[in-house]
Amino acid sequence: MEYKKCRQSAKRVISLAKEKKQKECASDLNDPEHQNEIFRMAKHMVKERQVITGSNCLKGVSGKAIVDEKGIKDSWKEYMEKLMNEENECDHGISAEVSEGPADCIRTGEVAAALKKIRHKAPGLSGLSAEMIQATESIGTQ
C-alpha cells in the first residue's frame, strides 16, 4: 500500500515538472531571441531518429584503432581482398561435369502430374495459377 502511494506521488511530481518545462519551452519559443531554438530542437529530434549505418572506429591489422573514414574503408578493402584471394582446402575435391546443349524436353504427362499435385498455390511469374491451367484441361499442358 505504501509503495502505491509513493509511486502515485512520484508520478504526480514528474507530470508537474514535465508540464512546467513544456510551458517554459512554449513561452521561450514566442520570444524573438529564442526563435532559432525551434530549428535546433527539430534538428536534434531528426538526428536522434537516424539509423547508424557505419562504425566510428576499427581495429587494423597492426592492432591500432583506425578512426578516419578513409582508413576504415581501406582496411575493409584490404581485409576483403585477402579473404577473397585465399585458397580453400575444401574446394579442391569438388569436380563437376560441364553439360552443353539443349535441356531435356518436358513431357506433357509430367506437367499434368505436377498440376494434379498442386493445390491452391499462388500464381507464378506468368500470373497463371495452377487452377487456371487445370481448367484448360489438355490445352494448358501443351
C-alpha positions as CSV (number, residue, x, y, z in Angstrom):
1,M,0.0,0.0,0.0
2,E,2.8,2.4,0.9
3,Y,4.5,1.6,-2.4
4,K,1.4,2.6,-4.4
5,K,1.2,5.9,-2.6
6,C,4.9,6.6,-3.2
7,R,4.5,5.7,-6.9
8,Q,1.5,8.0,-7.3
9,S,3.3,10.8,-5.6
10,A,6.4,10.3,-7.8
11,K,4.2,10.3,-11.0
12,R,2.4,13.4,-9.9
13,V,5.7,15.2,-9.3
14,I,7.1,14.1,-12.6
15,S,3.9,15.2,-14.5
16,L,4.0,18.6,-12.9
17,A,7.7,19.0,-13.7
18,K,7.0,18.0,-17.4
19,E,4.1,20.4,-17.6
20,K,6.2,23.2,-16.2
21,K,9.1,22.5,-18.6
22,Q,6.6,22.4,-21.6
23,K,5.2,25.8,-20.6
24,E,8.7,27.3,-20.3
25,C,9.6,25.9,-23.8
26,A,6.4,27.2,-25.3
27,S,6.9,30.7,-23.8
28,D,10.6,30.7,-24.9
29,L,9.6,29.9,-28.5
30,N,7.5,33.0,-28.7
31,D,10.4,35.3,-27.8
32,P,12.4,36.6,-30.8
33,E,15.6,35.7,-29.1
34,H,14.7,32.0,-29.0
35,Q,13.2,31.6,-32.4
36,N,16.2,29.5,-33.6
37,E,15.5,27.1,-30.8
38,I,12.7,25.5,-32.8
39,F,15.1,24.6,-35.6
40,R,17.7,23.3,-33.2
41,M,15.1,21.1,-31.4
42,A,13.8,19.8,-34.8
43,K,17.3,19.0,-36.0
44,H,18.1,17.3,-32.7
45,M,14.9,15.2,-33.0
46,V,15.7,14.1,-36.5
47,K,19.3,13.3,-35.6
48,E,18.1,11.1,-32.7
49,R,15.9,9.0,-35.1
50,Q,18.6,8.4,-37.7
51,V,19.8,4.9,-38.1
52,I,23.5,4.4,-37.6
53,T,24.9,2.6,-40.6
54,G,28.7,2.8,-40.0
55,S,31.1,2.5,-37.2
56,N,33.3,5.1,-35.7
57,C,36.5,3.1,-35.4
58,L,38.0,-0.2,-36.5
59,K,41.0,-2.2,-35.3
60,G,43.5,-2.6,-38.1
61,V,45.9,-5.4,-38.9
62,S,48.6,-3.8,-36.8
63,G,46.2,-3.8,-33.8
64,K,45.9,0.0,-33.8
65,A,42.5,1.7,-33.8
66,I,41.5,3.4,-37.1
67,V,39.1,6.3,-36.7
68,D,39.1,8.2,-40.0
69,E,36.6,7.2,-42.7
70,K,39.2,6.7,-45.5
71,G,41.3,4.5,-43.2
72,I,38.3,2.3,-42.3
73,K,37.4,1.9,-46.0
74,D,41.0,1.0,-46.9
75,S,41.2,-1.5,-44.0
76,W,37.9,-3.2,-45.1
77,K,39.2,-3.3,-48.7
78,E,42.4,-4.9,-47.6
79,Y,40.6,-7.5,-45.5
80,M,38.2,-8.4,-48.2
81,E,40.9,-8.8,-50.8
82,K,42.9,-11.1,-48.5
83,L,39.7,-13.1,-47.8
84,M,38.7,-13.5,-51.4
85,N,42.2,-14.4,-52.6
86,E,42.8,-17.3,-50.1
87,E,42.5,-20.9,-51.4
88,N,40.0,-23.0,-49.5
89,E,41.1,-26.6,-48.7
90,C,37.6,-28.0,-49.3
91,D,37.3,-26.7,-52.9
92,H,40.0,-29.0,-54.3
93,G,38.0,-32.2,-54.0
94,I,34.9,-30.9,-55.9
95,S,34.5,-31.8,-59.5
96,A,31.6,-31.4,-61.8
97,E,30.9,-32.3,-65.4
98,V,30.0,-29.5,-67.8
99,S,26.9,-30.2,-69.8
100,E,26.3,-28.5,-73.0
101,G,23.4,-28.4,-75.4
102,P,19.6,-28.1,-75.0
103,A,17.9,-29.1,-71.8
104,D,15.8,-32.2,-71.7
105,C,12.3,-31.9,-73.1
106,I,9.5,-31.7,-70.5
107,R,6.7,-34.1,-71.4
108,T,3.0,-33.2,-71.2
109,G,2.4,-36.1,-68.9
110,E,4.9,-34.7,-66.4
111,V,3.2,-31.3,-66.5
112,A,-0.2,-32.9,-66.0
113,A,1.1,-35.0,-63.0
114,A,2.7,-31.9,-61.4
115,L,-0.6,-29.9,-61.8
116,K,-2.6,-32.6,-60.1
117,K,-0.3,-32.4,-57.0
118,I,-0.5,-28.6,-56.7
119,R,-3.4,-27.4,-54.5
120,H,-4.3,-23.7,-54.1
121,K,-0.9,-22.2,-54.9
122,A,-0.3,-18.6,-55.6
123,P,0.3,-17.6,-59.3
124,G,3.9,-17.6,-60.6
125,L,5.7,-15.0,-62.6
126,S,3.4,-15.6,-65.6
127,G,0.4,-14.7,-63.4
128,L,-1.3,-18.1,-64.0
129,S,-2.3,-20.2,-61.1
130,A,-2.4,-23.9,-61.1
131,E,-6.2,-23.9,-61.0
132,M,-6.3,-21.7,-64.2
133,I,-4.1,-24.2,-66.1
134,Q,-6.1,-27.1,-64.8
135,A,-9.3,-25.5,-66.0
136,T,-7.9,-25.5,-69.6
137,E,-7.6,-29.3,-69.4
138,S,-5.2,-30.7,-72.1
139,I,-4.7,-27.3,-73.8
140,G,-2.8,-25.9,-70.8
141,T,-0.3,-28.7,-70.6
142,Q,0.9,-28.4,-74.2
